[in-house]
Amino acid sequence: MLTVNISFMTQDELWLSQYNEVKAFTETNHRNPSRHRIEDHLLLNWLKQNRKLLNAKKLKEDRVAKFEKLL
């Protein structure tokens, strides 16, 4: 019998996971993700999208303070 264990993350958990990845990257590499390095593109895209949401005042309030720490 085949058993499949699938767990789903909420949007808040996914956002926090990405936030932690970007934070760890900047602390480890002492720089922001670069558009010139392919391995940095996913983190860079996440940063750019959240920066756009922040500027448009559409980023959730509980995320604003955390995101501003990254900038």
Phi, psi and omega per residue, in radians:
M1 nan 2.355 -3.125
L2 -1.637 2.175 3.124
T3 -1.936 2.244 -3.134
V4 -2.022 2.192 3.111
N5 -1.948 1.862 -3.127
I6 -1.998 2.218 3.067
S7 -2.087 2.433 -3.109
F8 -1.923 2.532 3.102
M9 -1.834 2.544 3.067
T10 -1.325 2.928 3.118
Q11 -1.066 -0.653 3.122
D12 -1.152 -0.688 3.107
E13 -1.168 -0.689 3.092
L14 -1.129 -0.753 3.137
W15 -1.090 -0.777 -3.136
L16 -1.139 -0.625 3.090
S17 -1.106 -0.815 3.108
Q18 -1.126 -0.705 3.111
Y19 -1.018 -0.811 -3.133
N20 -1.127 -0.637 3.099
E21 -1.115 -0.804 -3.137
V22 -1.154 -0.721 3.132
K23 -1.082 -0.785 3.118
A24 -1.109 -0.698 3.127
F25 -1.071 -0.825 -3.096
T26 -1.193 -0.612 3.117
E27 -1.233 -0.639 -3.117
T28 -1.312 -0.788 -3.029
N29 -1.684 -0.127 3.141
H30 0.973 0.623 3.094
R31 -2.807 2.873 3.040
N32 -1.444 2.817 3.069
P33 -1.034 2.480 -3.065
S34 -1.763 2.512 3.067
R35 -1.338 -0.209 -3.109
H36 -1.579 -0.146 3.127
R37 -1.961 2.109 -3.065
I38 -1.062 -0.650 -3.108
E39 -1.182 -0.256 3.132
D40 -1.640 -0.138 -2.966
H41 -1.064 -0.701 -3.129
L42 -1.114 -0.727 3.121
L43 -1.197 -0.697 3.127
L44 -1.104 -0.760 3.131
N45 -1.085 -0.690 3.111
W46 -1.106 -0.773 3.119
L47 -1.069 -0.814 -3.115
K48 -1.095 -0.740 -3.126
Q49 -1.131 -0.743 -3.139
N50 -1.257 -0.525 3.057
R51 -1.153 -0.703 3.096
K52 -1.105 -0.751 3.118
L53 -1.119 -0.684 3.126
L54 -1.115 -0.806 -3.134
N55 -1.152 -0.546 3.119
A56 -1.502 0.025 -3.121
K57 1.040 0.628 3.124
K58 -1.951 0.003 3.111
L59 -1.359 2.378 -3.114
K60 -1.009 2.512 -3.044
E61 -1.031 -0.661 -3.117
D62 -1.228 -0.320 -3.138
R63 -1.612 -0.358 -3.037
V64 -1.055 -0.858 -3.089
A65 -1.109 -0.728 3.129
K66 -1.132 -0.765 -3.093
F67 -1.166 -0.649 3.137
E68 -1.129 -0.473 3.075
K69 -1.145 -0.586 3.119
L70 -1.200 -0.586 -3.101
L71 -1.379 nan nan
